[in-house]
Amino acid sequence: MVSRGLRRRHRGRDSPIAFVTDEIRALIGVPGPRFAAPGPLGLDELRRFVQAVMESDPVHWDAAAARASRYGTLVAPPLYVLHAARRAPGTPDPLDRLAGDPDWDGLDVGAGFGGLPPLAIPLTRVLNGGTEAELFQLPRVGDLIEAQSSYVDIVDREGRSGPMVLATIETEYRNQDGATLARVRNTVIMR
């Protein structure tokens, strides 16, 4: 069942409306811009992150334990890469928008994820459809982490409450030597 009258006639029968156009499909596989962390992973930054996620493994904070480990040096927890490429000091805080728009939820419908072009889809609800992470190696102190995203799939779907679009975005995280640290896939649901 398609809600809100979003149906069209197709070959003599009703079918759900399609939101994914050829122009939107053309975005699949096109890499977005590279984003780099504002600086290399430092000891203080690692300490604060480890405390924030309550990580107890000493390879993340004890130099002697790290040297004796298979890593040989201090390393960040596996999902640190998701937080490494953030805004640089002195750049505008995107949450300042709340001062003028207290109802803003932090999302802009259709806004590009990871610097990707926004999807021109007239659906107003955006939901998290899940995250998958493939980890290759842990970032080391001194690593400069870069991230680059691309759409790997954009499809129309019909749900119980009506039409939706699922966009799958893959982000690859690398260090300054080009070694892959992690590959993360996020699914965004637009309804």
PyMOL CGO cylinders between C-alpha atoms (Angstrom):
from pymol import cmd
from pymol.cgo import CYLINDER

trace = [
    CYLINDER, 0.00, 0.00, 0.00, 1.33, 3.44, -0.92, 0.3, 1, 1, 1, 1, 1, 1,
    CYLINDER, 1.33, 3.44, -0.92, 0.26, 6.27, 1.33, 0.3, 1, 1, 1, 1, 1, 1,
    CYLINDER, 0.26, 6.27, 1.33, -0.57, 9.89, 0.51, 0.3, 1, 1, 1, 1, 1, 1,
    CYLINDER, -0.57, 9.89, 0.51, -1.73, 9.06, -3.02, 0.3, 1, 1, 1, 1, 1, 1,
    CYLINDER, -1.73, 9.06, -3.02, 1.80, 8.58, -4.37, 0.3, 1, 1, 1, 1, 1, 1,
    CYLINDER, 1.80, 8.58, -4.37, 0.79, 6.22, -7.17, 0.3, 1, 1, 1, 1, 1, 1,
    CYLINDER, 0.79, 6.22, -7.17, 0.97, 6.42, -10.92, 0.3, 1, 1, 1, 1, 1, 1,
    CYLINDER, 0.97, 6.42, -10.92, -0.46, 4.41, -13.76, 0.3, 1, 1, 1, 1, 1, 1,
    CYLINDER, -0.46, 4.41, -13.76, 2.10, 2.18, -15.45, 0.3, 1, 1, 1, 1, 1, 1,
    CYLINDER, 2.10, 2.18, -15.45, 1.26, -0.31, -18.18, 0.3, 1, 1, 1, 1, 1, 1,
    CYLINDER, 1.26, -0.31, -18.18, -2.36, -0.46, -17.17, 0.3, 1, 1, 1, 1, 1, 1,
    CYLINDER, -2.36, -0.46, -17.17, -1.82, -1.00, -13.44, 0.3, 1, 1, 1, 1, 1, 1,
    CYLINDER, -1.82, -1.00, -13.44, -1.08, 1.12, -10.39, 0.3, 1, 1, 1, 1, 1, 1,
    CYLINDER, -1.08, 1.12, -10.39, 2.56, 1.14, -9.33, 0.3, 1, 1, 1, 1, 1, 1,
    CYLINDER, 2.56, 1.14, -9.33, 4.45, 3.08, -6.68, 0.3, 1, 1, 1, 1, 1, 1,
    CYLINDER, 4.45, 3.08, -6.68, 6.05, 6.32, -7.73, 0.3, 1, 1, 1, 1, 1, 1,
    CYLINDER, 6.05, 6.32, -7.73, 9.80, 6.17, -8.33, 0.3, 1, 1, 1, 1, 1, 1,
    CYLINDER, 9.80, 6.17, -8.33, 11.99, 8.87, -6.82, 0.3, 1, 1, 1, 1, 1, 1,
    CYLINDER, 11.99, 8.87, -6.82, 15.36, 7.58, -8.02, 0.3, 1, 1, 1, 1, 1, 1,
    CYLINDER, 15.36, 7.58, -8.02, 15.98, 9.16, -11.42, 0.3, 1, 1, 1, 1, 1, 1,
    CYLINDER, 15.98, 9.16, -11.42, 18.77, 8.52, -13.92, 0.3, 1, 1, 1, 1, 1, 1,
    CYLINDER, 18.77, 8.52, -13.92, 20.47, 11.69, -12.65, 0.3, 1, 1, 1, 1, 1, 1,
    CYLINDER, 20.47, 11.69, -12.65, 20.43, 10.34, -9.08, 0.3, 1, 1, 1, 1, 1, 1,
    CYLINDER, 20.43, 10.34, -9.08, 21.64, 6.89, -10.23, 0.3, 1, 1, 1, 1, 1, 1,
    CYLINDER, 21.64, 6.89, -10.23, 24.55, 8.63, -12.01, 0.3, 1, 1, 1, 1, 1, 1,
    CYLINDER, 24.55, 8.63, -12.01, 25.89, 9.64, -8.55, 0.3, 1, 1, 1, 1, 1, 1,
    CYLINDER, 25.89, 9.64, -8.55, 26.56, 5.99, -7.64, 0.3, 1, 1, 1, 1, 1, 1,
    CYLINDER, 26.56, 5.99, -7.64, 30.29, 5.30, -7.53, 0.3, 1, 1, 1, 1, 1, 1,
    CYLINDER, 30.29, 5.30, -7.53, 31.38, 8.92, -7.94, 0.3, 1, 1, 1, 1, 1, 1,
    CYLINDER, 31.38, 8.92, -7.94, 33.78, 9.71, -5.08, 0.3, 1, 1, 1, 1, 1, 1,
    CYLINDER, 33.78, 9.71, -5.08, 33.15, 12.77, -2.96, 0.3, 1, 1, 1, 1, 1, 1,
    CYLINDER, 33.15, 12.77, -2.96, 35.87, 15.08, -1.68, 0.3, 1, 1, 1, 1, 1, 1,
    CYLINDER, 35.87, 15.08, -1.68, 38.60, 13.86, 0.65, 0.3, 1, 1, 1, 1, 1, 1,
    CYLINDER, 38.60, 13.86, 0.65, 38.34, 15.10, 4.19, 0.3, 1, 1, 1, 1, 1, 1,
    CYLINDER, 38.34, 15.10, 4.19, 41.40, 15.09, 6.42, 0.3, 1, 1, 1, 1, 1, 1,
    CYLINDER, 41.40, 15.09, 6.42, 41.63, 15.31, 10.17, 0.3, 1, 1, 1, 1, 1, 1,
    CYLINDER, 41.63, 15.31, 10.17, 42.83, 18.78, 11.21, 0.3, 1, 1, 1, 1, 1, 1,
    CYLINDER, 42.83, 18.78, 11.21, 46.12, 17.23, 12.34, 0.3, 1, 1, 1, 1, 1, 1,
    CYLINDER, 46.12, 17.23, 12.34, 47.80, 13.92, 13.14, 0.3, 1, 1, 1, 1, 1, 1,
    CYLINDER, 47.80, 13.92, 13.14, 46.48, 11.78, 15.98, 0.3, 1, 1, 1, 1, 1, 1,
    CYLINDER, 46.48, 11.78, 15.98, 48.13, 13.13, 19.11, 0.3, 1, 1, 1, 1, 1, 1,
    CYLINDER, 48.13, 13.13, 19.11, 48.56, 11.68, 22.59, 0.3, 1, 1, 1, 1, 1, 1,
    CYLINDER, 48.56, 11.68, 22.59, 46.18, 14.14, 24.25, 0.3, 1, 1, 1, 1, 1, 1,
    CYLINDER, 46.18, 14.14, 24.25, 43.47, 13.58, 21.65, 0.3, 1, 1, 1, 1, 1, 1,
    CYLINDER, 43.47, 13.58, 21.65, 43.86, 9.81, 22.00, 0.3, 1, 1, 1, 1, 1, 1,
    CYLINDER, 43.86, 9.81, 22.00, 43.69, 10.07, 25.80, 0.3, 1, 1, 1, 1, 1, 1,
    CYLINDER, 43.69, 10.07, 25.80, 40.49, 12.10, 25.68, 0.3, 1, 1, 1, 1, 1, 1,
    CYLINDER, 40.49, 12.10, 25.68, 38.86, 9.75, 23.17, 0.3, 1, 1, 1, 1, 1, 1,
    CYLINDER, 38.86, 9.75, 23.17, 39.81, 6.63, 25.15, 0.3, 1, 1, 1, 1, 1, 1,
    CYLINDER, 39.81, 6.63, 25.15, 38.36, 8.20, 28.31, 0.3, 1, 1, 1, 1, 1, 1,
    CYLINDER, 38.36, 8.20, 28.31, 35.17, 9.24, 26.50, 0.3, 1, 1, 1, 1, 1, 1,
    CYLINDER, 35.17, 9.24, 26.50, 34.49, 5.72, 25.20, 0.3, 1, 1, 1, 1, 1, 1,
    CYLINDER, 34.49, 5.72, 25.20, 35.68, 4.14, 28.49, 0.3, 1, 1, 1, 1, 1, 1,
    CYLINDER, 35.68, 4.14, 28.49, 38.20, 1.90, 26.72, 0.3, 1, 1, 1, 1, 1, 1,
    CYLINDER, 38.20, 1.90, 26.72, 40.15, -0.23, 29.19, 0.3, 1, 1, 1, 1, 1, 1,
    CYLINDER, 40.15, -0.23, 29.19, 42.73, -1.86, 26.87, 0.3, 1, 1, 1, 1, 1, 1,
    CYLINDER, 42.73, -1.86, 26.87, 46.14, -0.38, 27.83, 0.3, 1, 1, 1, 1, 1, 1,
    CYLINDER, 46.14, -0.38, 27.83, 47.41, -0.50, 24.19, 0.3, 1, 1, 1, 1, 1, 1,
    CYLINDER, 47.41, -0.50, 24.19, 45.49, 2.77, 23.79, 0.3, 1, 1, 1, 1, 1, 1,
    CYLINDER, 45.49, 2.77, 23.79, 47.08, 4.65, 26.72, 0.3, 1, 1, 1, 1, 1, 1,
    CYLINDER, 47.08, 4.65, 26.72, 50.08, 2.76, 28.20, 0.3, 1, 1, 1, 1, 1, 1,
    CYLINDER, 50.08, 2.76, 28.20, 53.22, 3.06, 26.04, 0.3, 1, 1, 1, 1, 1, 1,
    CYLINDER, 53.22, 3.06, 26.04, 54.91, -0.01, 27.60, 0.3, 1, 1, 1, 1, 1, 1,
    CYLINDER, 54.91, -0.01, 27.60, 51.83, -2.20, 27.11, 0.3, 1, 1, 1, 1, 1, 1,
    CYLINDER, 51.83, -2.20, 27.11, 51.49, -0.93, 23.54, 0.3, 1, 1, 1, 1, 1, 1,
    CYLINDER, 51.49, -0.93, 23.54, 55.17, -1.70, 22.74, 0.3, 1, 1, 1, 1, 1, 1,
    CYLINDER, 55.17, -1.70, 22.74, 54.71, -5.25, 24.06, 0.3, 1, 1, 1, 1, 1, 1,
    CYLINDER, 54.71, -5.25, 24.06, 51.53, -5.75, 22.01, 0.3, 1, 1, 1, 1, 1, 1,
    CYLINDER, 51.53, -5.75, 22.01, 51.15, -6.87, 18.42, 0.3, 1, 1, 1, 1, 1, 1,
    CYLINDER, 51.15, -6.87, 18.42, 50.81, -3.16, 17.47, 0.3, 1, 1, 1, 1, 1, 1,
    CYLINDER, 50.81, -3.16, 17.47, 54.19, -2.10, 18.85, 0.3, 1, 1, 1, 1, 1, 1,
    CYLINDER, 54.19, -2.10, 18.85, 52.98, 1.44, 19.54, 0.3, 1, 1, 1, 1, 1, 1,
    CYLINDER, 52.98, 1.44, 19.54, 49.99, 3.33, 20.94, 0.3, 1, 1, 1, 1, 1, 1,
    CYLINDER, 49.99, 3.33, 20.94, 46.90, 2.86, 18.77, 0.3, 1, 1, 1, 1, 1, 1,
    CYLINDER, 46.90, 2.86, 18.77, 43.42, 4.32, 18.75, 0.3, 1, 1, 1, 1, 1, 1,
    CYLINDER, 43.42, 4.32, 18.75, 40.29, 2.22, 19.35, 0.3, 1, 1, 1, 1, 1, 1,
    CYLINDER, 40.29, 2.22, 19.35, 38.79, 0.77, 16.15, 0.3, 1, 1, 1, 1, 1, 1,
    CYLINDER, 38.79, 0.77, 16.15, 36.00, 3.30, 15.57, 0.3, 1, 1, 1, 1, 1, 1,
    CYLINDER, 36.00, 3.30, 15.57, 38.11, 6.36, 16.31, 0.3, 1, 1, 1, 1, 1, 1,
    CYLINDER, 38.11, 6.36, 16.31, 38.38, 6.94, 12.54, 0.3, 1, 1, 1, 1, 1, 1,
    CYLINDER, 38.38, 6.94, 12.54, 34.69, 7.90, 12.45, 0.3, 1, 1, 1, 1, 1, 1,
    CYLINDER, 34.69, 7.90, 12.45, 35.50, 10.90, 14.65, 0.3, 1, 1, 1, 1, 1, 1,
    CYLINDER, 35.50, 10.90, 14.65, 38.90, 11.90, 13.26, 0.3, 1, 1, 1, 1, 1, 1,
    CYLINDER, 38.90, 11.90, 13.26, 37.81, 14.01, 10.26, 0.3, 1, 1, 1, 1, 1, 1,
    CYLINDER, 37.81, 14.01, 10.26, 36.00, 16.80, 12.03, 0.3, 1, 1, 1, 1, 1, 1,
    CYLINDER, 36.00, 16.80, 12.03, 35.93, 20.53, 11.63, 0.3, 1, 1, 1, 1, 1, 1,
    CYLINDER, 35.93, 20.53, 11.63, 39.19, 22.36, 12.18, 0.3, 1, 1, 1, 1, 1, 1,
    CYLINDER, 39.19, 22.36, 12.18, 39.66, 24.81, 15.07, 0.3, 1, 1, 1, 1, 1, 1,
    CYLINDER, 39.66, 24.81, 15.07, 38.42, 28.28, 14.18, 0.3, 1, 1, 1, 1, 1, 1,
    CYLINDER, 38.42, 28.28, 14.18, 35.84, 27.11, 11.65, 0.3, 1, 1, 1, 1, 1, 1,
    CYLINDER, 35.84, 27.11, 11.65, 32.11, 27.82, 12.15, 0.3, 1, 1, 1, 1, 1, 1,
    CYLINDER, 32.11, 27.82, 12.15, 30.23, 25.53, 14.50, 0.3, 1, 1, 1, 1, 1, 1,
    CYLINDER, 30.23, 25.53, 14.50, 27.30, 24.00, 12.56, 0.3, 1, 1, 1, 1, 1, 1,
    CYLINDER, 27.30, 24.00, 12.56, 25.28, 23.79, 15.79, 0.3, 1, 1, 1, 1, 1, 1,
    CYLINDER, 25.28, 23.79, 15.79, 25.22, 27.60, 16.00, 0.3, 1, 1, 1, 1, 1, 1,
    CYLINDER, 25.22, 27.60, 16.00, 22.16, 27.26, 13.75, 0.3, 1, 1, 1, 1, 1, 1,
    CYLINDER, 22.16, 27.26, 13.75, 20.21, 26.23, 16.87, 0.3, 1, 1, 1, 1, 1, 1,
    CYLINDER, 20.21, 26.23, 16.87, 20.38, 29.80, 18.17, 0.3, 1, 1, 1, 1, 1, 1,
    CYLINDER, 20.38, 29.80, 18.17, 18.18, 31.03, 15.33, 0.3, 1, 1, 1, 1, 1, 1,
    CYLINDER, 18.18, 31.03, 15.33, 16.19, 27.84, 14.78, 0.3, 1, 1, 1, 1, 1, 1,
    CYLINDER, 16.19, 27.84, 14.78, 15.57, 25.99, 18.07, 0.3, 1, 1, 1, 1, 1, 1,
    CYLINDER, 15.57, 25.99, 18.07, 13.43, 23.36, 16.29, 0.3, 1, 1, 1, 1, 1, 1,
    CYLINDER, 13.43, 23.36, 16.29, 16.28, 22.33, 13.97, 0.3, 1, 1, 1, 1, 1, 1,
    CYLINDER, 16.28, 22.33, 13.97, 17.09, 18.63, 14.48, 0.3, 1, 1, 1, 1, 1, 1,
    CYLINDER, 17.09, 18.63, 14.48, 20.66, 18.72, 13.17, 0.3, 1, 1, 1, 1, 1, 1,
    CYLINDER, 20.66, 18.72, 13.17, 19.75, 17.27, 9.79, 0.3, 1, 1, 1, 1, 1, 1,
    CYLINDER, 19.75, 17.27, 9.79, 19.09, 18.84, 6.45, 0.3, 1, 1, 1, 1, 1, 1,
    CYLINDER, 19.09, 18.84, 6.45, 16.87, 16.59, 4.35, 0.3, 1, 1, 1, 1, 1, 1,
    CYLINDER, 16.87, 16.59, 4.35, 18.69, 15.69, 1.16, 0.3, 1, 1, 1, 1, 1, 1,
    CYLINDER, 18.69, 15.69, 1.16, 21.99, 17.12, 2.40, 0.3, 1, 1, 1, 1, 1, 1,
    CYLINDER, 21.99, 17.12, 2.40, 25.01, 15.30, 1.12, 0.3, 1, 1, 1, 1, 1, 1,
    CYLINDER, 25.01, 15.30, 1.12, 26.68, 12.88, 3.50, 0.3, 1, 1, 1, 1, 1, 1,
    CYLINDER, 26.68, 12.88, 3.50, 30.48, 13.09, 3.60, 0.3, 1, 1, 1, 1, 1, 1,
    CYLINDER, 30.48, 13.09, 3.60, 30.49, 15.99, 1.14, 0.3, 1, 1, 1, 1, 1, 1,
    CYLINDER, 30.49, 15.99, 1.14, 28.49, 14.03, -1.44, 0.3, 1, 1, 1, 1, 1, 1,
    CYLINDER, 28.49, 14.03, -1.44, 25.95, 15.86, -3.58, 0.3, 1, 1, 1, 1, 1, 1,
    CYLINDER, 25.95, 15.86, -3.58, 22.52, 16.01, -1.96, 0.3, 1, 1, 1, 1, 1, 1,
    CYLINDER, 22.52, 16.01, -1.96, 19.81, 13.75, -3.35, 0.3, 1, 1, 1, 1, 1, 1,
    CYLINDER, 19.81, 13.75, -3.35, 16.91, 15.71, -4.84, 0.3, 1, 1, 1, 1, 1, 1,
    CYLINDER, 16.91, 15.71, -4.84, 14.22, 13.51, -3.35, 0.3, 1, 1, 1, 1, 1, 1,
    CYLINDER, 14.22, 13.51, -3.35, 11.00, 15.08, -1.99, 0.3, 1, 1, 1, 1, 1, 1,
    CYLINDER, 11.00, 15.08, -1.99, 10.75, 12.85, 1.08, 0.3, 1, 1, 1, 1, 1, 1,
    CYLINDER, 10.75, 12.85, 1.08, 11.05, 14.67, 4.39, 0.3, 1, 1, 1, 1, 1, 1,
    CYLINDER, 11.05, 14.67, 4.39, 11.84, 12.00, 6.98, 0.3, 1, 1, 1, 1, 1, 1,
    CYLINDER, 11.84, 12.00, 6.98, 15.43, 10.78, 7.27, 0.3, 1, 1, 1, 1, 1, 1,
    CYLINDER, 15.43, 10.78, 7.27, 16.22, 7.67, 9.28, 0.3, 1, 1, 1, 1, 1, 1,
    CYLINDER, 16.22, 7.67, 9.28, 19.36, 5.69, 10.09, 0.3, 1, 1, 1, 1, 1, 1,
    CYLINDER, 19.36, 5.69, 10.09, 19.11, 2.37, 8.27, 0.3, 1, 1, 1, 1, 1, 1,
    CYLINDER, 19.11, 2.37, 8.27, 22.22, 0.89, 9.88, 0.3, 1, 1, 1, 1, 1, 1,
    CYLINDER, 22.22, 0.89, 9.88, 26.00, 0.96, 9.85, 0.3, 1, 1, 1, 1, 1, 1,
    CYLINDER, 26.00, 0.96, 9.85, 28.50, -1.75, 8.94, 0.3, 1, 1, 1, 1, 1, 1,
    CYLINDER, 28.50, -1.75, 8.94, 32.23, -1.40, 9.57, 0.3, 1, 1, 1, 1, 1, 1,
    CYLINDER, 32.23, -1.40, 9.57, 35.09, -3.38, 8.09, 0.3, 1, 1, 1, 1, 1, 1,
    CYLINDER, 35.09, -3.38, 8.09, 38.29, -2.76, 10.06, 0.3, 1, 1, 1, 1, 1, 1,
    CYLINDER, 38.29, -2.76, 10.06, 41.76, -3.27, 8.58, 0.3, 1, 1, 1, 1, 1, 1,
    CYLINDER, 41.76, -3.27, 8.58, 44.20, -1.67, 11.02, 0.3, 1, 1, 1, 1, 1, 1,
    CYLINDER, 44.20, -1.67, 11.02, 44.10, 0.64, 14.01, 0.3, 1, 1, 1, 1, 1, 1,
    CYLINDER, 44.10, 0.64, 14.01, 45.28, 4.23, 13.65, 0.3, 1, 1, 1, 1, 1, 1,
    CYLINDER, 45.28, 4.23, 13.65, 48.63, 4.88, 15.34, 0.3, 1, 1, 1, 1, 1, 1,
    CYLINDER, 48.63, 4.88, 15.34, 49.70, 8.00, 17.18, 0.3, 1, 1, 1, 1, 1, 1,
    CYLINDER, 49.70, 8.00, 17.18, 51.03, 10.34, 14.50, 0.3, 1, 1, 1, 1, 1, 1,
    CYLINDER, 51.03, 10.34, 14.50, 48.69, 9.07, 11.75, 0.3, 1, 1, 1, 1, 1, 1,
    CYLINDER, 48.69, 9.07, 11.75, 46.91, 11.69, 9.67, 0.3, 1, 1, 1, 1, 1, 1,
    CYLINDER, 46.91, 11.69, 9.67, 43.51, 10.22, 8.83, 0.3, 1, 1, 1, 1, 1, 1,
    CYLINDER, 43.51, 10.22, 8.83, 41.61, 10.97, 5.63, 0.3, 1, 1, 1, 1, 1, 1,
    CYLINDER, 41.61, 10.97, 5.63, 38.06, 9.97, 4.71, 0.3, 1, 1, 1, 1, 1, 1,
    CYLINDER, 38.06, 9.97, 4.71, 36.33, 9.79, 1.34, 0.3, 1, 1, 1, 1, 1, 1,
    CYLINDER, 36.33, 9.79, 1.34, 32.72, 8.78, 0.70, 0.3, 1, 1, 1, 1, 1, 1,
    CYLINDER, 32.72, 8.78, 0.70, 30.70, 7.62, -2.28, 0.3, 1, 1, 1, 1, 1, 1,
    CYLINDER, 30.70, 7.62, -2.28, 27.17, 6.42, -2.89, 0.3, 1, 1, 1, 1, 1, 1,
    CYLINDER, 27.17, 6.42, -2.89, 27.29, 2.67, -3.57, 0.3, 1, 1, 1, 1, 1, 1,
    CYLINDER, 27.29, 2.67, -3.57, 23.54, 2.15, -3.98, 0.3, 1, 1, 1, 1, 1, 1,
    CYLINDER, 23.54, 2.15, -3.98, 20.42, 4.30, -4.22, 0.3, 1, 1, 1, 1, 1, 1,
    CYLINDER, 20.42, 4.30, -4.22, 17.12, 2.46, -4.64, 0.3, 1, 1, 1, 1, 1, 1,
    CYLINDER, 17.12, 2.46, -4.64, 13.37, 2.97, -4.40, 0.3, 1, 1, 1, 1, 1, 1,
    CYLINDER, 13.37, 2.97, -4.40, 11.56, 0.68, -1.96, 0.3, 1, 1, 1, 1, 1, 1,
    CYLINDER, 11.56, 0.68, -1.96, 7.98, 0.20, -0.92, 0.3, 1, 1, 1, 1, 1, 1,
    CYLINDER, 7.98, 0.20, -0.92, 7.41, -0.09, 2.82, 0.3, 1, 1, 1, 1, 1, 1,
    CYLINDER, 7.41, -0.09, 2.82, 4.32, -0.69, 4.92, 0.3, 1, 1, 1, 1, 1, 1,
    CYLINDER, 4.32, -0.69, 4.92, 3.91, 3.05, 5.40, 0.3, 1, 1, 1, 1, 1, 1,
    CYLINDER, 3.91, 3.05, 5.40, 4.60, 3.97, 1.78, 0.3, 1, 1, 1, 1, 1, 1,
    CYLINDER, 4.60, 3.97, 1.78, 7.45, 4.69, -0.59, 0.3, 1, 1, 1, 1, 1, 1,
    CYLINDER, 7.45, 4.69, -0.59, 10.99, 5.23, 0.56, 0.3, 1, 1, 1, 1, 1, 1,
    CYLINDER, 10.99, 5.23, 0.56, 14.48, 5.58, -0.85, 0.3, 1, 1, 1, 1, 1, 1,
    CYLINDER, 14.48, 5.58, -0.85, 17.48, 3.75, 0.59, 0.3, 1, 1, 1, 1, 1, 1,
    CYLINDER, 17.48, 3.75, 0.59, 20.87, 5.33, -0.03, 0.3, 1, 1, 1, 1, 1, 1,
    CYLINDER, 20.87, 5.33, -0.03, 23.97, 3.36, 0.93, 0.3, 1, 1, 1, 1, 1, 1,
    CYLINDER, 23.97, 3.36, 0.93, 27.11, 5.41, 1.45, 0.3, 1, 1, 1, 1, 1, 1,
    CYLINDER, 27.11, 5.41, 1.45, 30.55, 3.89, 1.79, 0.3, 1, 1, 1, 1, 1, 1,
    CYLINDER, 30.55, 3.89, 1.79, 33.35, 5.83, 3.46, 0.3, 1, 1, 1, 1, 1, 1,
    CYLINDER, 33.35, 5.83, 3.46, 36.93, 4.67, 3.30, 0.3, 1, 1, 1, 1, 1, 1,
    CYLINDER, 36.93, 4.67, 3.30, 39.39, 5.85, 5.94, 0.3, 1, 1, 1, 1, 1, 1,
    CYLINDER, 39.39, 5.85, 5.94, 43.12, 5.89, 5.14, 0.3, 1, 1, 1, 1, 1, 1,
    CYLINDER, 43.12, 5.89, 5.14, 46.28, 7.08, 6.83, 0.3, 1, 1, 1, 1, 1, 1,
    CYLINDER, 46.28, 7.08, 6.83, 48.97, 9.37, 5.37, 0.3, 1, 1, 1, 1, 1, 1,
    CYLINDER, 48.97, 9.37, 5.37, 50.64, 6.38, 3.67, 0.3, 1, 1, 1, 1, 1, 1,
    CYLINDER, 50.64, 6.38, 3.67, 47.43, 5.40, 1.85, 0.3, 1, 1, 1, 1, 1, 1,
    CYLINDER, 47.43, 5.40, 1.85, 46.87, 2.31, 4.01, 0.3, 1, 1, 1, 1, 1, 1,
    CYLINDER, 46.87, 2.31, 4.01, 43.19, 1.53, 4.49, 0.3, 1, 1, 1, 1, 1, 1,
    CYLINDER, 43.19, 1.53, 4.49, 42.19, 1.74, 8.15, 0.3, 1, 1, 1, 1, 1, 1,
    CYLINDER, 42.19, 1.74, 8.15, 38.46, 1.06, 7.82, 0.3, 1, 1, 1, 1, 1, 1,
    CYLINDER, 38.46, 1.06, 7.82, 35.58, 0.93, 5.36, 0.3, 1, 1, 1, 1, 1, 1,
    CYLINDER, 35.58, 0.93, 5.36, 32.19, 1.95, 6.74, 0.3, 1, 1, 1, 1, 1, 1,
    CYLINDER, 32.19, 1.95, 6.74, 28.79, 1.61, 5.05, 0.3, 1, 1, 1, 1, 1, 1,
    CYLINDER, 28.79, 1.61, 5.05, 25.85, 3.70, 6.25, 0.3, 1, 1, 1, 1, 1, 1,
    CYLINDER, 25.85, 3.70, 6.25, 22.32, 3.24, 4.98, 0.3, 1, 1, 1, 1, 1, 1,
    CYLINDER, 22.32, 3.24, 4.98, 20.09, 6.29, 5.01, 0.3, 1, 1, 1, 1, 1, 1,
    CYLINDER, 20.09, 6.29, 5.01, 16.33, 5.83, 4.68, 0.3, 1, 1, 1, 1, 1, 1,
    CYLINDER, 16.33, 5.83, 4.68, 14.28, 8.69, 3.26, 0.3, 1, 1, 1, 1, 1, 1,
    CYLINDER, 14.28, 8.69, 3.26, 10.49, 8.41, 3.72, 0.3, 1, 1, 1, 1, 1, 1,
]
cmd.load_cgo(trace, "trace")
